[in-house]
Amino acid sequence: MQLTILGCGGSMGVPMLACDCAVCTSTDPRNQRTRTAALIQSPTTTILIDPGPDLRIQGLRQGLAQLDAVLVTHPHQDHIGGIDDLRPFTLNTPRSLPLYANQFTLDRIRYQYDYAFASGESASTRPSLSLNQLDGTAFSIGDVALIPLPIEHGSWQILGFRIGDLAYMTDVSHIPEPTFDLLHGVNRLVIGALRHEPHPLHFTVAQALAAVERIQPQQAFFVHTSHSLDYTTENANLPSHVQLAYDGLVLPIHV
């Protein structure tokens, strides 16, 4: 089983529009970051984490031909802006694509994409989704067992996920104590680290490093990184077991 980082950039991506900073103009492909999203793949199951606004580009780049389910961490636009691009995965089939999130996120999706849930016929195609509420208990999709990880994103209660020995927590500003218990034994940690300067909704690099120190994974990878973080420069200053992620990075998952 594996997790692929489809995107590791912040809400505006990197390069950012209207910016000519050194990272946005870098020729290093690892500084070219689409919005943060990931793909879980087992021998029989494919699960998307966060259908953001770069989903079409990410899917084409990955050769994504099928999806069994979608997980949504929270309803900010850079994590749900690609929901309409889920349409091809249910064309010419009566099945709906299962989407899993907490109730707050499901309510926002139902509101923002109301046309997808309207009754009656439609002259145009629309996403065919079945919404499934996560209440914090462990669950499975096909042969993939998942544990929701409650975390905080500013005042919002959102979700990360643990799959085997890997944990995925983007857009985190605080990890509650009970969640640290759920992270015991994690070997690979994917965690948000927006920039060095404080932000009310996101870990800084220093805060993410403090979380890594407490969780003690064998490897940690920073996602949701902004254009203020250069891949080579930052990695040179990080501990050897910690590095910035990049689009296309593949991580093994052991169960």
C-alpha positions, 0 to 999 in steps of 0.5 A: 500500500502507498500514499502519493502526494498529489500536491503539497502547496498552500492555498494559492499554490506555488508558483503563486500568481503575480509573484516573481520571488525566487521560489515562484520563479525557481526551475526546480520542479520540487518548488512547483506545488499544486494544492495539497492533496494525496492518493491512497492506493492498495492492491484493490482500492484507490482513495483520494484525500481532498479534491482541491482545485488542481484535481484535474491536473493532478489526476491527469499527471497521475494517470488516475483512472478510477476512484473508490472513495474520497476523504475530505479533511475540511471545507476550505476551497483549496481542499474541495474546489475540485469536487465538480471534477469528480464527474468523470469517475461516475459517468456511465455508471449508476453508482455514486462515489462515496465521500467521507467527512465530518458533519460540518464539512458535509454540510458545507459541501452540500451547500456549495455544491447544491446542484449535485444533490438536487432531485430530478433530471439534469441537462448537464452532468453533475457529481454523483456523490454519497455523503458519509459522516465520520464520527471519529471511529475507525472505519474501512474502505475496501481493504484500507483501514482508516482512523480519523485524527481530530485536529484543529485548524484555527477555530475549526475542528477538522480531520487528519487520517491514519492508515497503518503506520502513516499519518496524514495531517494537513492544515493543522494549528493544534493537535489535541492530546487524545489525538497524540495517543492515536499517533503512537507507533506512526513511522511516516508522518505527513504534516502541514508546515506553511511557513516560518512566520506565525499564522492563525490557522497553520503550523509554522515550520518550528511548530511542525518540528515540535510535533514531529519531535513528540510523535517520533516518526522515522520520517516526516514530510511537510506539506501545505508549504508556501512560496516562502519555503525553498525546497533545497534551502529548507531541507538543508536546515531540517533534521535528516529525517524531516524534509519538505514533500514534493508533488509526486512523492510516494510513501510506503504504508505498512499495516 
